[in-house]
Amino acid sequence: MDLNFTGKCALVAGGSTGIGLATAEILLREGCQRVVIASRSAAKLEAAAATLQAATGRTPETLACDATRPEQVAALMAHLGGGPLHVLVSAFGGSFRSGFEALEDAQWLANYELNVLGTVRVLRAALPLLRQAETGRVVLLGATSARQPSEHQIVSNTHKAALLALTKTLSNELAPGTTVNCVCPGRVLTPLAESRMRQRAMEAGVSLEAIIAETAATIPLGRLGTAAETANMVAFLASDAASYVTGQSILVDGGLGRAV
Ligand SMILES: NC(=O)c1ccc[n+]([C@@H]2O[C@H](COP(=O)([O-])OP(=O)(O)OC[C@H]3O[C@@H](n4cnc5c(N)ncnc54)[C@H](OP(=O)(O)O)[C@@H]3O)[C@@H](O)[C@H]2O)c1
């Protein structure tokens, strides 16, 4: 299968760790001419660039950008020049455990600002550059919990579901030039998931390994996923090979989501 990234320009927002970093690695390896990774922390970006250089022999461009800050998103697009931008991957996001009644408006708003509005902002700012590509590709990161809500994750369950609606709606609005799809991970061992499980381990007074084993037992394939396994789907949807796929939200979760 020819992913055909040669000569293309890709932006991975949230590309310094986890699934975003694994996606940047595939894009570099598959010959994408220009890969820009962005996230808030310059230190994480520097470490990511070194990791990618060691893994692929190529160095991505890096730019510190907080997706919740409109002026930083504008600076990120300015860094890309006039386009064209062929691939946009929005790989940042987050969640926290809480029961419904304990939540204040501020916590809802902060998570909305990151998961939903941050994604909207990056996408809207990138649109003029994506439109210059003959075939633009947008890939968002949702979650299995958008389809099958996770316990104690009511905020991200709600906001990730919004991303599925955004994906479907935008895929119609941006057709036929740009495809929009969403990859929904289940339980992937990334820094984000590890910090969540560490918190659960502390609360339960057990080891991180015990929480990982307990989580793995809920997944039909019997283990957590890797960032690379999720990134494979992201890269496919970002490629020419996925030319007839748009508006889809695809679970990459080892069978965690049980619905038909
Ligand atoms: N891992 C899982 O099990 C899992 C499950 C379901 C869904 N997901 C979703 O998959 C996506 C990737 O998750 P991951 O596990 O790879 O997470 P991760 O390892 O924590 O990586 C998140 C990336 O986003 C960046 N980031 C965070 N906040 C940002 C902001 N405000 N602006 C710009 N960049 C920001 C982080 O770098 P900085 O800290 O430098 O900003 C990092 O590069 C997320 O949308 C997550 O919700 C993951």
The ligand as an SDF file (V2000), in Angstrom:
LIG
                    3D

 48 52  0  0  0  0  0  0  0  0999 V2000
   -3.7380    7.2290   25.8960 N   0  0  0  0  0  0  0  0  0  0  0  0
   -4.9780    6.7740   25.9500 C   0  0  0  0  0  0  0  0  0  0  0  0
   -5.2570    5.7200   26.5460 O   0  0  0  0  0  0  0  0  0  0  0  0
   -6.0900    7.5320   25.2990 C   0  0  0  0  0  0  0  0  0  0  0  0
   -7.3940    7.0040   25.3920 C   0  0  0  0  0  0  0  0  0  0  0  0
   -8.4320    7.6780   24.7820 C   0  0  0  0  0  0  0  0  0  0  0  0
   -8.1950    8.8540   24.0960 C   0  0  0  0  0  0  0  0  0  0  0  0
   -6.9160    9.3500   24.0270 N   0  0  0  0  0  0  0  0  0  0  0  0
   -6.7430   10.6100   23.2940 C   0  0  0  0  0  0  0  0  0  0  0  0
   -5.6790   10.5150   22.3750 O   0  0  0  0  0  0  0  0  0  0  0  0
   -5.0340   11.7840   22.2710 C   0  0  0  0  0  0  0  0  0  0  0  0
   -3.5470   11.6080   22.5340 C   0  0  0  0  0  0  0  0  0  0  0  0
   -3.3960   11.0910   23.8350 O   0  0  0  0  0  0  0  0  0  0  0  0
   -1.9800   10.6040   24.3800 P   0  0  0  0  0  0  0  0  0  0  0  0
   -2.2800    9.4880   25.3180 O   0  0  0  0  0  0  0  0  0  0  0  0
   -1.0210   10.4120   23.2680 O   0  0  0  0  0  0  0  0  0  0  0  0
   -1.5950   11.8800   25.2670 O   0  0  0  0  0  0  0  0  0  0  0  0
   -0.1730   12.4280   25.7580 P   0  0  0  0  0  0  0  0  0  0  0  0
    0.8650   11.3670   25.7110 O   0  0  0  0  0  0  0  0  0  0  0  0
   -0.4430   13.1330   27.0500 O   0  0  0  0  0  0  0  0  0  0  0  0
    0.1600   13.5140   24.6520 O   0  0  0  0  0  0  0  0  0  0  0  0
   -0.5910   14.6740   24.5590 C   0  0  0  0  0  0  0  0  0  0  0  0
    0.1590   15.6600   23.6880 C   0  0  0  0  0  0  0  0  0  0  0  0
   -0.6070   16.8670   23.6190 O   0  0  0  0  0  0  0  0  0  0  0  0
    0.1820   17.9570   24.0660 C   0  0  0  0  0  0  0  0  0  0  0  0
   -0.7180   18.9160   24.6960 N   0  0  0  0  0  0  0  0  0  0  0  0
   -1.3950   18.8000   25.8600 C   0  0  0  0  0  0  0  0  0  0  0  0
   -2.1160   19.9090   26.0910 N   0  0  0  0  0  0  0  0  0  0  0  0
   -1.9020   20.7410   25.0360 C   0  0  0  0  0  0  0  0  0  0  0  0
   -2.3510   22.0430   24.6950 C   0  0  0  0  0  0  0  0  0  0  0  0
   -3.1470   22.7540   25.5030 N   0  0  0  0  0  0  0  0  0  0  0  0
   -1.9420   22.5880   23.5270 N   0  0  0  0  0  0  0  0  0  0  0  0
   -1.0950   21.9020   22.7060 C   0  0  0  0  0  0  0  0  0  0  0  0
   -0.6270   20.6930   22.9820 N   0  0  0  0  0  0  0  0  0  0  0  0
   -1.0230   20.1040   24.1460 C   0  0  0  0  0  0  0  0  0  0  0  0
    1.2280   17.3380   25.0090 C   0  0  0  0  0  0  0  0  0  0  0  0
    2.4240   18.0860   25.1320 O   0  0  0  0  0  0  0  0  0  0  0  0
    2.6150   19.3530   26.1310 P   0  0  0  0  0  0  0  0  0  0  0  0
    2.4190   18.8300   27.5150 O   0  0  0  0  0  0  0  0  0  0  0  0
    3.9990   19.8190   25.8280 O   0  0  0  0  0  0  0  0  0  0  0  0
    1.5970   20.3620   25.7310 O   0  0  0  0  0  0  0  0  0  0  0  0
    1.5220   16.0570   24.2370 C   0  0  0  0  0  0  0  0  0  0  0  0
    2.3650   16.3240   23.1460 O   0  0  0  0  0  0  0  0  0  0  0  0
   -5.7380   12.7130   23.2580 C   0  0  0  0  0  0  0  0  0  0  0  0
   -6.7260   13.4330   22.5720 O   0  0  0  0  0  0  0  0  0  0  0  0
   -6.3770   11.7550   24.2360 C   0  0  0  0  0  0  0  0  0  0  0  0
   -7.5130   12.3060   24.8530 O   0  0  0  0  0  0  0  0  0  0  0  0
   -5.8720    8.7160   24.6090 C   0  0  0  0  0  0  0  0  0  0  0  0
  1  2  1  0
  2  3  2  0
  2  4  1  0
  4  5  1  0
  4 48  2  0
  5  6  2  0
  6  7  1  0
  7  8  2  0
  8  9  1  0
  8 48  1  0
  9 10  1  0
  9 46  1  0
 10 11  1  0
 11 12  1  0
 11 44  1  0
 12 13  1  0
 13 14  1  0
 14 15  2  0
 14 16  1  0
 14 17  1  0
 17 18  1  0
 18 19  2  0
 18 20  1  0
 18 21  1  0
 21 22  1  0
 22 23  1  0
 23 24  1  0
 23 42  1  0
 24 25  1  0
 25 26  1  0
 25 36  1  0
 26 27  1  0
 26 35  1  0
 27 28  2  0
 28 29  1  0
 29 30  1  0
 29 35  2  0
 30 31  1  0
 30 32  2  0
 32 33  1  0
 33 34  2  0
 34 35  1  0
 36 37  1  0
 36 42  1  0
 37 38  1  0
 38 39  2  0
 38 40  1  0
 38 41  1  0
 42 43  1  0
 44 45  1  0
 44 46  1  0
 46 47  1  0
M  CHG  2   8   1  16  -1
M  END
$$$$
